[in-house]
Amino acid sequence: MSEMDERFWDELYGEREQLFSGNPNGVLVAEVRGLPPGRALDAGAGEGADAIWLARRGWRVTATDISRVALTRAAKAAAEAAVEVAWTHADLLAAPPDAGAYDLVSAQYLPIPHQPDHAAVRGLLAAVAPGGTLLFVHHDPAKQPEDWQGPDIGEFYQPREVAALLGDGWTIEADETRPRTAAAPPGTHHTRDTVLRARRR
Ligand SMILES: C[S@@+](CC[C@H](N)C(=O)[O-])C[C@H]1O[C@@H](n2cnc3c(N)ncnc32)[C@H](O)[C@@H]1O
């Protein structure tokens, strides 16, 4: 398995002034637009576009990432947008977020390597408060671009695998593959998203 640790991500972000578009992810916008704002966790927030979009809509957002380079950029972008987000440095493989603390937990293209005890995924699920929503989105592993030089996407939890871990007490509102509505990040050419949206009863 590829080692995608803090150093990997800091170096990747460090290769460019900006890695991602600065726009919120299409699936986040489509799925969250209709939800009443509450407390949100953006897990693996990157350069912060999703967290800033949520904060602008009245969500109280905690945004975590393993990369301090990304978090510094995200905080600068939030200051420029005049919104408040709690930027938190965390390795979600090592420390779960606060249990039951969020009305929305969003993980967009977060690479969680498979674990025998599924601890990191279970930690994200546990962070969703009763009545809250989990939105777990990834690239479609069946359509990895021919020129994709990153790790095999199949190494990481897919939405369908997360759905299988939900158990009782959840309603699955979407579990599907969709075309991307926005261009993929530069140099990646992903065309389809896999999407899980589930609500804790
Ligand atoms: C593909 S990027 C996606 C960033 C953002 N969600 C977006 O859609 O633009 C994955 C992000 O997850 C972060 N990440 C990777 N492993 C992590 C971990 N174990 N804990 C927290 N963040 C992690 C990376 O630093 C990176 O910012």
PDBQT file of the ligand as one rigid body, heavy atoms in Angstrom, charges set to zero:
ROOT
HETATM    1  C1  LIG A 301      -7.751  14.237  -2.497  1.00  0.00    +0.000 C 
HETATM    2  S1  LIG A 301      -7.576  15.415  -1.232  1.00  0.00    +0.000 S 
HETATM    3  C2  LIG A 301      -9.208  16.094  -1.152  1.00  0.00    +0.000 C 
HETATM    4  C3  LIG A 301      -9.291  17.406  -0.423  1.00  0.00    +0.000 C 
HETATM    5  C4  LIG A 301     -10.690  18.009  -0.346  1.00  0.00    +0.000 C 
HETATM    6  N1  LIG A 301     -11.624  17.165   0.378  1.00  0.00    +0.000 N 
HETATM    7  C5  LIG A 301     -11.222  18.296  -1.728  1.00  0.00    +0.000 C 
HETATM    8  O1  LIG A 301     -12.127  17.594  -2.168  1.00  0.00    +0.000 OA
HETATM    9  O2  LIG A 301     -10.684  19.207  -2.363  1.00  0.00    +0.000 OA
HETATM   10  C6  LIG A 301      -7.498  14.425   0.236  1.00  0.00    +0.000 C 
HETATM   11  C7  LIG A 301      -7.222  15.236   1.485  1.00  0.00    +0.000 C 
HETATM   12  O3  LIG A 301      -7.235  14.363   2.603  1.00  0.00    +0.000 OA
HETATM   13  C8  LIG A 301      -6.175  14.708   3.469  1.00  0.00    +0.000 C 
HETATM   14  N2  LIG A 301      -5.847  13.487   4.226  1.00  0.00    +0.000 N 
HETATM   15  C9  LIG A 301      -5.278  12.364   3.743  1.00  0.00    +0.000 A 
HETATM   16  N3  LIG A 301      -5.129  11.437   4.717  1.00  0.00    +0.000 NA
HETATM   17  C10 LIG A 301      -5.619  12.013   5.848  1.00  0.00    +0.000 A 
HETATM   18  C11 LIG A 301      -5.718  11.579   7.191  1.00  0.00    +0.000 A 
HETATM   19  N4  LIG A 301      -5.284  10.353   7.563  1.00  0.00    +0.000 N 
HETATM   20  N5  LIG A 301      -6.259  12.400   8.107  1.00  0.00    +0.000 NA
HETATM   21  C12 LIG A 301      -6.697  13.636   7.726  1.00  0.00    +0.000 A 
HETATM   22  N6  LIG A 301      -6.616  14.108   6.473  1.00  0.00    +0.000 NA
HETATM   23  C13 LIG A 301      -6.081  13.309   5.538  1.00  0.00    +0.000 A 
HETATM   24  C14 LIG A 301      -5.080  15.185   2.550  1.00  0.00    +0.000 C 
HETATM   25  O4  LIG A 301      -4.124  16.002   3.179  1.00  0.00    +0.000 OA
HETATM   26  C15 LIG A 301      -5.873  15.923   1.489  1.00  0.00    +0.000 C 
HETATM   27  O5  LIG A 301      -6.015  17.276   1.822  1.00  0.00    +0.000 OA
ENDROOT
TORSDOF 0
